[in-house]
Amino acid sequence: MKNIFKIFLICLLVTSCDETEPVTFDGRTAVGFSEDIVTLDIPEGGITSTVDLISTTTSSEARTFDVTVVDTSGGIEASDYSIGTATIPADSYEGSLDVTFNYDGLDDFTPYTLTLAIEVPGGGSAFPPVTFEFLKEYDITTFVCSELKLTIVADNYASETTWEVTDATGNVVNSGGPYDDSTAGQAYVANIGPLAAGDYTFTIFDSYGDGLFDGSNEGTYDLVCAAQEVVTYASGSGNFGDSESTDFTIVE
């Protein structure tokens, strides 16, 4: 969306290049966020996230805009966040908005979303809202999960894809693939475990050497805790070459 917004901004500037006076809220003003989605892990003590704003016009004075909550999910409460002031400085096309997320009220392993929109007065318009996707930060080394789930979303040459889990001594404790060709977008799921406490390595292979990308379709893989899928042990997508490995630990 950011590139589309910039193209729109350039078009408006070109059509009004003969004007020297700043334009404010005359029906041509559009204000939008530079991002559609912001993904966050909320650390202990909370975090403040700054999202950039872009306007199609300038003003000789600093401008502020009302921000409204469009939607929420995950059971987030108003006390779990605070919204700052959406501000664009004088003579500028760019500004910012700060949103602070609190830690204490969030539940473990619960994904939340908060969607915000800008209100533009005087007949102006706003571009699509921004959605914050976030969850409480956790320490994976202290979370006991011995049963894992692997999901591979295939490209069109899944016969090239295999994977394995090895222990600290290099022994293969689980493996899978290859899969069927011409199944781009299909999800292949494997249950792994229970695994004994110890160090492990997950490796995904592609025999052709272009990972999960066939030139048109881009696949993904995610190794997560079967009980709490937001606990991720390994993930990746697209062209990772011949193979990609991730070390992880199962704690007692």
N, C-alpha and C positions, 0 to 999 in steps of 0.2 A: 504494500500500500504506500510505503514511503516514496517509491519512485513515481507512482501514479500521482501522488500529491505534488511532488516537485514539478512534474510536467504541467499539471494544472496551474501551479504557481507561475511558471515561466510564461504560459499562455496569457495569463491575466496581465503580467508585467509588460509583455510585448504590446498588447492592445492598448495599454495606457502609458506608453513610454514618453508621450509628449507632456504628460502632467507632471508638474513639479511640486504641487501641494500634496501633503499626505492625505490619504483617504481613510476615513474611520466609519465603519458600520453603515455603509450606504447601500447595502444589498449585495455587494460583491465580496464582502468579507466572509471568508470561510476559515475556520480554525480547526485543526486536527492534531491528533497525537502522531508522533513519528513511528510508533509501534502499535501493532494490533494486540500482541500478547507479550506479557512480561512474566517470566518464570523465576520464582524465588524459593530459596530455603531460608526459613526464619530462624536465626540463631538465638541463643539465650541472650536476653537483654533487648531483643527486637532489632529492627532494621528500618532504615528510611530509603525508599526507592525513588529516584528522580526520573520522570519520563518527559521527554522533550515535546514541545508544542511548535507548530508551524502555522503561520497566518498568511493569507494571500494579499494582505494589505499592511501598511504601516500606519502609525499614528504619531503625532508630535508629542503625545503624552503616553505614559505607561498605561497599559490596559490590564484589567483583571476580569476573569470570567467565572461564572458560577459552575460548579461541578456537581453533578447528580449521580446517585447510585442507581444504575440500571438493573443490576441483578447480582445475586450472591448465591453461593452453594456451599455445602459442607457444614451448615449450621453456624456460620460465622456471625458473631455479635458485633454491634456497633462499637463496643469497648475494645474489640480486637484490632482496630485500625483507626487512624485519624487522617483526614484529608487536608492538605495545605491549600494555598491559594494559587490558582492558575494565573500566571503573570507573564506578559510579554512587555519588555522594556520599550521605552520611547524610541521611535525611529528604527525599529527592528521587526523582522519577520519571524523571529524565533524567541521562544520562551521556555518555561518549564513548570512542572507541577510536582510537588513532593507528597508522597504517601507513606505514612509510617505504620508498620505492622508490629503488633505486640506479640510476645512469646507466651506469656503465662496462661492466657485463656485458651490456647489452641490444644487440641487433642493429638496424641501421638498417632502417626501413620494415617492421618485423615487429610485428604486433598481438599483444598478450599479454592474458591474463585471469588473475585470481586471485580465487577464491570462498572466502569465510570464513563460518563459522557460530559462533553462541554456544552454549555448553553451560550449562544452568541446573541446579544440583544440587537435591536434596531434593524431587524430584517436580514441579519446575516445568517449563515448556516454553519453547521458543524459536520465534520467527517465522522466516520464510524467510531465507536467507543474503543477504549482500551480495556483488556481483561488481564488482571493479575492472577496467575495460577501459582499457588504456594502451599507449603506444608511445613510443619515444625521440623527443624533440623534434628537429626538423630545420629548417634554414633553406631555405625553398623557393627563395629567390633564388640559391642556390648549386647547386641541383640541375638538371642539364641534362635536360630532357624536352620534346621538340618534337612528340611525337604524343600527343594527348589523346583521352579517351573521355567522351562525354556520355551520361548515363542520365537519362531523364525518366520517372517513374512517374506516370501520368496520373490526373486526376480523371475524372468522367463526361462532360466536355465538352472533350475534347482537340482538337476542331476550332478552339477559341479560342487554342490554344497554338502559338507560333512562337518562334524564337530566332535569334540571329546572333552572329558573332564579327567585330569590326572591329579594324583596325590603328590605329596612332597617328595616321594621317591621316584616319581615319573611313571608309576603304574596307572594304566587307564582304568578308571572306576566306572565310567559311563561314556557312551558314544552314540551317535546317530547319523542318519543320512546315508547315502544320497537320497534325493526326493525326485518327484516327477517333473519333467520339463513342461513348458506351456501352462504353468500354473501361477503366473505372476499375480501377486496380491493375496495369494492363499496363505493362511497361517498354519504352520506346522507346530504342534505343541508336544513337548516331551516332559515327563515328570522325572526328576532326578533325586535320588535319596531314598531313605534317610542316609545322610553322610555322617561319619564319625567326626568328632572334633579334630581339627587339624588344618593344615594349609593345602590349598588346591589351586589349580590353574584351569581356566576354561579357555579353549581355543576353537575358533571357527575357521574352516578352510574353504578355499575355492580353487578347484583344480585348473581353471582357466586363467586365474590371476587377476580377475577384475572384481573380486568381492561379491557383493549383492547388488551389482549394477550391470545390466545387460545392454546399456546404451540408450534404453528408453525407460525401463522400469527400475526403480530403486527400492531394494528390500531393506529390512531391519531385523535386528535380533535383540532380545531382552531376556536376561537371566535374573529372575526375581525370587523372593521368598514366596512359597506357595500359599502361606497363610496371610501374609501382608504384602501385597504386590507392589506397594510403593517402596519397599525395601529392595533396591536394585544391586545386584552383584556384578553384572556386566551388561553392556549395551553398546550398540553400534549400528551403522547403516552405510549404504552406498559402497563405493569402491575402496576396499581396504587391502587390495592386492591379493597375495597368495593366502594370507592368514592374519588373524588378529587374536591376541591373547590377553587375558585379564586374570591377575592373581586375586584370590579371596580367602577368607578364613572362616571356618565354622568354629564357634566358641562352645565351651562346655556349658 
